[in-house]
Amino acid sequence: MVPSDVAGVILSSLFMSRHKTKVAIVTGAGRGIGRAIAVRMAQAGYALVLVARSFEELAETRRLSGLETKHALIVLVDLAEPDAPANLFEASLNHYGRIDVLINNAGWAPPRTPVVKSSASDLDRILAVNLRAPIMLTQLAVSHMATRKRGAIVHIGSEAARNQYAGEAVYSSAKAGLVAFTHASFAEFRALGIRTSVIIPGLTDTVLIPHNKRLDRSAMLRPDDIAGAVMSVIESPAGVCAVEIALRPARDPMARR
């Protein structure tokens, strides 16, 4: 007799093969931009791998997606850990047998801190989550996607890569590195049929932006704005790759100052 967990994997793989449903990994899917991306992709017919550190937040994302459990796999990992990317991909491939899209959305930053006062643990975590993990996940995705000569990888950057502020030197450096990595990897992967893009949003209304009386939140971008840009990238014609997209609020959220 086939064990129930193995049978579930077999049935899921058969479903994916029969219906040719595309599978997307979305990191940082528990809230904000990641949740909005996951919901939009579910509405477009994608099966999902939902990735974050909080089961409760991911379960809510899965509920909002409207997907059955077998088509919205939850994987709990801390992407600051060196073995997290490999563990994530192993779980994803064991469940679905394929990955078509990778969305590197997870990010982390401490409160603004001068470089000389930044702790070694904070420096390690900033670089690991914002740069090392996306690079490692990209390596794994390309190794899998190259066999089928197609796939899409989308990184969610930050305007900190372009506009640097005191107290954000390491975070800005990590995000600038992600932009550079996107352009360089596009040059490598285009011959493999794999599209690589980075979306650079401006101020976006999420819980990561603390409330400030000088900040007009009604003028900020919404998570769904970034989700819409992701969909436009991955659903674009096969011969087109938007390598870099910058999104900015039409009105200045800081105009109240």
Secondary structure, 3 states (H helix, E strand, C coil): CCCHHHHHHHHHHHHHHHHCCCEEEEECCCCHHHHHHHHHHHHCCCEEEEEECCHHHHHHHHHHHCCCHHHEEEEECCCCCCCHHHHHHHHHHHHHCCCCEEEECCCCCCCCCCHHHCCHHHHHHHHHHHHHHHHHHHHHHHHHHCCCCCEEEEEECCHHHCCCCCCCHHHHHHHHHHHHHHHHHHHHHHHHCEEEEEEEECCECCCCCCCCCCCCHHHCECHHHHHHHHHHHHCCCCCCCCCEEEECCCCCCCCCC
